Amino acid sequence: MLIEATSLATVVEQEKRHMISNNDTSEKQRRSLPIGYRQGIVTAITIFLGFSLAFLRFWAFEAPGTWTPRSVLSTVALGIPIALEVYVLYRSLRVADDDEEEYAKTVCWFIVSIVLMLAAVIFEAVILAQDIEPNASTPTFMFSG
């Protein structure tokens, strides 16, 4: 009887240890993303990166006017979100980004890069509008209300 009680206590103790170790490993296990999430964010990042690079090409090579310190500053301001988009693309292509927590961080970085790109484009539009002088031969239209 004493042997059965000690063996029962040993079995219970082993079961407790097994349950504790399973809880530890389940907390450490990564939660995988649903199918299609990574592909979707990679597609979105590359679309925005393509737009950003095309806009940089326009701004650096095709925009009218001469280079001024303001236009150089705005081009640098455009380079920051482009660099951030490349970083976000790198993060999204890592194996670790299949984890929900890492994916959430990547999405946050992507949103930051989009906001910075929007701010840079608005800044460049203001700079471009200030650098272009109105042409006297361009007709102006008056709207009467």
C-alpha positions in Angstrom: 0.0 0.0 0.0 2.8 2.3 0.8 4.5 1.6 -2.5 1.3 2.3 -4.4 0.9 5.7 -2.6 4.4 6.8 -3.3 4.2 5.7 -6.9 0.9 7.5 -7.2 2.5 10.6 -5.7 5.4 10.3 -8.1 3.0 9.9 -11.1 1.1 13.0 -10.0 4.3 15.0 -9.6 5.5 13.9 -13.0 2.2 14.9 -14.5 2.4 18.3 -12.9 5.9 18.8 -14.3 4.7 17.8 -17.7 1.8 20.2 -17.6 4.0 23.0 -16.5 6.5 22.3 -19.2 3.8 22.2 -21.8 2.4 25.5 -20.6 5.9 27.0 -20.9 6.4 25.7 -24.4 2.9 26.8 -25.6 3.6 30.4 -24.4 6.9 30.3 -26.3 5.3 28.9 -29.5 4.7 31.4 -32.2 1.3 32.0 -33.6 1.5 31.7 -37.3 -0.2 34.2 -39.6 -3.2 33.2 -41.7 -2.5 32.3 -45.3 -2.1 35.3 -47.6 -1.2 37.9 -45.0 2.5 38.0 -45.7 1.9 38.0 -49.5 -0.5 40.9 -49.1 1.8 43.1 -47.1 4.8 42.4 -49.4 2.6 43.4 -52.4 1.5 46.6 -50.6 5.1 47.5 -49.7 6.3 47.0 -53.2 3.5 49.1 -54.7 4.4 52.0 -52.4 8.1 51.5 -52.9 7.5 51.6 -56.7 5.5 54.8 -56.4 8.2 56.3 -54.1 11.0 55.5 -56.5 9.0 56.8 -59.5 8.3 60.0 -57.7 12.0 60.4 -56.7 12.9 59.9 -60.4 10.5 62.6 -61.4 11.6 65.0 -58.6 15.3 64.4 -59.2 15.4 64.3 -63.0 12.2 65.6 -64.6 10.9 68.4 -62.5 11.3 71.9 -63.9 13.5 74.4 -62.3 17.0 74.4 -60.8 18.3 72.7 -57.7 18.0 74.9 -54.7 18.8 74.1 -51.0 15.1 73.6 -50.4 14.8 71.1 -53.3 17.8 69.2 -52.0 16.3 69.2 -48.5 13.0 67.9 -49.8 14.8 65.2 -51.8 16.5 64.1 -48.6 13.1 64.2 -46.9 11.8 61.8 -49.7 14.8 59.5 -49.2 14.0 58.8 -45.5 10.6 57.1 -46.2 12.1 55.2 -49.1 14.8 53.8 -46.9 12.1 53.0 -44.3 10.1 51.2 -47.0 13.1 49.1 -47.9 13.6 48.2 -44.2 9.9 47.2 -44.0 10.3 45.1 -47.1 13.3 43.4 -45.5 11.3 42.8 -42.3 8.3 41.4 -44.2 10.5 38.9 -46.0 12.1 37.4 -42.9 11.0 34.1 -41.6 10.4 35.6 -38.2 7.7 37.8 -39.7 5.4 34.8 -39.9 4.8 35.4 -36.2 1.8 37.6 -35.4 3.8 39.9 -33.1 6.6 40.5 -35.6 4.0 41.0 -38.3 2.2 43.6 -36.2 5.5 45.5 -35.8 6.1 45.3 -39.5 2.7 46.7 -40.2 3.3 49.6 -37.8 6.6 50.4 -39.5 4.8 50.3 -42.9 2.2 52.7 -41.7 4.9 55.1 -40.4 6.7 54.9 -43.8 3.4 55.7 -45.6 2.7 58.7 -43.3 6.3 60.0 -43.8 6.0 59.6 -47.6 2.8 61.5 -47.6 4.4 64.3 -45.6 7.4 64.3 -48.0 5.2 64.5 -51.1 3.2 67.4 -49.6 6.5 69.1 -48.7 7.8 68.7 -52.2 4.6 69.9 -53.7 4.9 73.1 -51.7 8.6 73.5 -52.7 7.7 72.9 -56.4 4.9 75.4 -56.2 7.2 78.1 -54.7 9.9 77.5 -57.3 7.7 77.7 -60.4 7.0 81.2 -61.3 3.6 81.8 -63.0 3.9 82.5 -66.7 2.3 85.7 -67.9 1.1 84.0 -71.1 -0.8 81.4 -69.2 -4.5 82.3 -69.2 -6.2 82.6 -65.8 -9.9 81.9 -65.5 -12.2 83.8 -63.3 -15.1 82.0 -61.8 -18.1 84.1 -60.9 -20.5 82.8 -58.4 
